[in-house]
Amino acid sequence: MGQSTIFDVISSIVIGGFLLIIITQMYANVSENTYNNTNDLIVQENLVALVRIIETDFRKIGYCADPSKIPDPSKSILSADEHSISFKTDVDNDGIVDILRYSTGLPSGLTTTPNPRDRLIYRTVNGTASYGISLGVVIFDFMYFNAIGDSLSFPITNSNEIYAMRLSVLLESPFAYDTTYTYAYWRQLRLAARNLKNR
Amino acid sequence: MNTGQTFITLGALALLVTMLLTMHKNFGMNNEVVIQSKLGVTAVSLAESLVEEASGKAFDRATDDNAVSATSSLTASSSLGLETGEFFPDSVNDFDDYNNYNQTVSFNKGGTFNINCKVNYVNPTNPEVVQSTPTWHKRLSITVTSNDMLDTIRAAYIFSYFYYR
């Protein structure tokens, strides 16, 4: 082999090496992007599903198909703290008052996902034991306000004072690419008993 | 390597570079869609929050303490908004106080949103058309914008007056 041929072979190997590195990097990028986009989609779908359930339930705080069963909707919230709430409602619209409770577990209670921050969320009707739902809930925080708009400090001793509440929900993907968890955030103010104050 | 082989190699490299650029452009577009939908969800939640907040107020300053039986007793359409001495959020007491209300909300998870509100009288037969005289129905139009969002989120809510005797 002449010098020219050796030079050609070495050049080819170097260029081929570069191409190999580029293609490997490209595949890594494709994988990361696909993984993150899929996780983002799942997180956003979970958030929408969770919000839809919450909105339906919270809109009916103090509602009963038989209004005589809840004569004063302002006293529908039975207990409230930073991560849970319990209130009177009529879940299945049958005129019977139900007690609905939303609460979250501890992050340590959800060990089946790699995300160290996500936790189970519980929706309990009339005290019936419920299975926790794993949707990647990281933040499920309530803030409560009285009728003049001042925030109530915890612990709330008189839940009848609650006029409005603000719920912040942050969902993260249970699985990460490297250590990056995708997230979706939702925050909404809700009236505790929306029909009470309308005039 | 002769000239022909050099050109073929250069052509292959050009193809590879084009493919990589196209791929990264697609990644960018995908990420943009994801970010926009995240911002959209948050913006919708802000608009709904404002609807909730406003719908908890009295229909009109005239109906805050008393019942009203004629639309002539309601606030004139030109006077919709905060009354003298009122300010957000403490002394807001009726639905039309949200007329011309502006608010900026920032989240540490990303996004600064500007909320703008308009309140007008409308007729239920044609709720899109603003009425110049008072009716029993007020429409709250909310616009949520953000420098980070490509689209504007618009929400509308019609609040009607009713009174049980």
Boltz contact constraints between the chains, C-beta under 6 A:
constraints:
  - contact:
      token1: [A, 8]
      token2: [B, 1]
      max_distance: 6.0
  - contact:
      token1: [A, 33]
      token2: [B, 27]
      max_distance: 6.0
  - contact:
      token1: [A, 37]
      token2: [B, 30]
      max_distance: 6.0
  - contact:
      token1: [A, 40]
      token2: [B, 34]
      max_distance: 6.0
  - contact:
      token1: [A, 149]
      token2: [B, 89]
      max_distance: 6.0
  - contact:
      token1: [A, 184]
      token2: [B, 38]
      max_distance: 6.0
  - contact:
      token1: [A, 185]
      token2: [B, 42]
      max_distance: 6.0
  - contact:
      token1: [A, 185]
      token2: [B, 109]
      max_distance: 6.0
  - contact:
      token1: [A, 186]
      token2: [B, 41]
      max_distance: 6.0
  - contact:
      token1: [A, 186]
      token2: [B, 45]
      max_distance: 6.0
  - contact:
      token1: [A, 187]
      token2: [B, 45]
      max_distance: 6.0
  - contact:
      token1: [A, 188]
      token2: [B, 45]
      max_distance: 6.0
  - contact:
      token1: [A, 188]
      token2: [B, 48]
      max_distance: 6.0
  - contact:
      token1: [A, 188]
      token2: [B, 49]
      max_distance: 6.0
  - contact:
      token1: [A, 189]
      token2: [B, 49]
      max_distance: 6.0
  - contact:
      token1: [A, 189]
      token2: [B, 52]
      max_distance: 6.0
  - contact:
      token1: [A, 189]
      token2: [B, 53]
      max_distance: 6.0
  - contact:
      token1: [A, 190]
      token2: [B, 52]
      max_distance: 6.0
  - contact:
      token1: [A, 191]
      token2: [B, 52]
      max_distance: 6.0
  - contact:
      token1: [A, 191]
      token2: [B, 56]
      max_distance: 6.0
  - contact:
      token1: [A, 197]
      token2: [B, 56]
      max_distance: 6.0
  - contact:
      token1: [A, 199]
      token2: [B, 58]
      max_distance: 6.0
  - contact:
      token1: [A, 199]
      token2: [B, 63]
      max_distance: 6.0
